[in-house]
Amino acid sequence: MGTLSRSLFDKARQVIPGGVNSPVRAFKAVGGDPLFFARGTGALLIDVDGNEYVDYVCSWGPLILGHAHPDIVREVQEAAKNGTSFGAPNPHEVELARLVVESVPCIEKVRMVNSGTEATLSVLRLARAFTRRDLIVKMDGCYHGHVDGLLVKAGSGMATLGIPGTPGVPARVAEQTLVVPYNDLDALASLVKSRGRDIACVIVEPVAANMGVVPPRPGYLEGLRDITAKNGILLIFDEVITGFRVALGGAQELYRIAPDLTTLGKILGGGLPIGAYGGREEIMDRVAPEGDVYQAGTLAGNPLAMRAGIAMLKNLRAPGVYEKLERSAERLASGLTAAANEAGTPARAARVGSLLTLFFTSREPLDWDSASTADTRRYAAYFRRMLERGVYLPPSQFEALFVSLAHTDDQIDKTIATAREALKGMRWGPEA
């Protein structure tokens, strides 16, 4: 950690809880203090001390084009010249909504909000109103934002920091959330058999990405669709991470599954704060002012985010985009796995498209129980050694690594060589 980063972190802790504005940034899962970054360009991040890193966090997913992409920068600059916010309709929100409806198979209407958490909160309220039921079902280890009822057995920072429960969430709220293991259709079928008449919705990350990347087993998503449809339960795909990431139309396009409702974020805003939720017209028409389910937002449809999002989706429509991402991510996943094997340490790379995680475990990650067998001490040592050598990885074993269109073959090959060097020099004892 450089002098300026250390000084900024000391100052931040005096005025910001923990010195950070989102918990995983604090590096508590990997040791050391967080870096403060000054700028990014392409696949590179430069910290305030001038150190350069190949970035595989990509702002936790949104920067699929890389940092400071000229189209995004130009649109934001032009939008800002005309005003940063109106609190009223603008033509750009209409254009972005049209692009979303055209791109995501099961969205017929969409409402823009300001974060993934806000999208999830809103879609749960809508599902309950539409079905006239109260209970929701989520999967152990899946994270859907810091909504009160969804912090039950959540992944992401909850797993990273080892927070055991949901402090601040009333028991009566937590009791409205039922939890089953990811990739376990029998558990869901049993739950629905006993309590199905009270369940409004099942919400799931179609590709789990907050316990590390855990792909769905063959038939799992199809089974979710079948069970929910037969019991009048809405199926919600949380595609905040997978939306526009694993395919232009998200996981629902990749796996050809039709959820009733979908949440979006991250990539949709081109790097600016955004969220969205959408789905079948008959459900979305219950949202005010068309219907009686109230949801509002002062900055929703912000012109800067809308124009950045339009530029983003237009870039992602170019021929060969997802093929390039697939090749790059496969190159990286194979190389990192080989480096770990050469070092004699058990490791499994789990990947879907340009999302991947290198788990330090010999078990195939199928759910939270298997993913959580990963050796977090080994990952922490690996993370620090890679950081020292100029590679910025997610500061937690249970987060996804993101490959962008800006990552070159040369950068990926150098990353693999760096991993080989870092792993070979590591000690795997208690001190690691």
C-alpha positions, 0 to 999 in steps of 0.5 A: 500500500502506497503512502497516499493510499494509506493517508487517505484510508486513515482520513476516511476512517475518521469520517466514513464507517470502516473507511469505505462506502461498501464493505468488501472494499475494506480488504478484511477478507484478504488482509491489508488496507484498501487501495485508493484509485485515481483513474482507469484506462482500458483494462488498467487501474492506476492508484493514487500513488501511481502504481498500475494494475491489470483490473479484473474487478471492473467496478464489480462488473459494469465496465465490460468495455473497460475503463473510460471507454471513449463512447461512454465518456463522450455521452456523459460529457455531452449529457452533463452540458445539458443538465445533470438531472431534471426530475422529469421525463427525458428522451434518453430514458425512452431510448434505453428502455426500448433497447432493454425491451429489445435485448432481454427476451422476457422484459415487455416493460421496464422501470428504471431505478438507481441501484440493484438493491432498489430494483430488487426491493421494488420487484418483491413488492410487485410480486407480492401485490400481483400474487396476493401472497407474502412469502418469498423464497431465495437460495442460500448464498445468493445475494440480491442487495441489502434489502431487509428480507433478503439478507437471510443467508446472503452471499457477497459481503455477508459471506466475506465478513462472516456476518452470522445473521441480519442485525437490524432486520426485525424477526417478523421480516426475516420470517417472510423469507424461506431459504433453500440450497442453490441447485437443489430442485428437490428442496424447492419442490418439498417447500412448495408442496408444504407452503406453496399457497403462501409463496409469492415468488422465487428469486434467484441469481440464474448464475450464482455470482455472490458465493463465487461463480457457481453455474446452474446444473443442467435442468436446474433453471428449467425445473425452477420454471416448471415448479413455479409455473405450476403453483402460481408463483412468480419466478424472478431472475436477478440479472444485476450481474448476468444481465448483458454479461453472459449474453446480450439478453442475459442468462435468460437468453443463454439458458432459454428460460422465461422468468416472469420478472427480471432485475438489472443493473451494473452494465446497464448504466455504463459505469454510472449508478443504475438499476431496473426491473421489468417483465411481463406487461400484465405484471408491470402494469400494476406499477404506479401510476399505471397501477396501484403498486407504488415505487418512485425515485427522484433520480430515476432515469437520470440523463447521464446514466441513460446516455451512458447505458445507450452507448453501452448497449449499442457497443454490445450489439456489435458482431463478435462481442460475446465470442471475444469475451468467451475466448478471453475468459476461457483463456484466463480460466484455463491458465489460472487453473493450470498455474494452480495445478503446477503449484500443487494446490487444489483449485477449481475454476468455475466460469460462465461467459466472462464471469469466473472464480478460482476456488481454492478447493478440490470440490466442484462448487455446486451450492453454498456448502460446497463453495464455502469449503474453499480455503480463504486463507490461501485465497488471501495470500494469493490475492496479496501476492498478485496485487504486489505484482500488479494484478487487481483481483476481487478482494474476497474468495466469494466474489466473481472475477470479470473479464472485459473487452479491453483485456488483451491476450497479452495482458491475460497471458501476463496475468497467468504468468504472474499467477504461476510465479505467485503460486509457486512462491507461496507457502500453504501452512497456517502462516500463509 
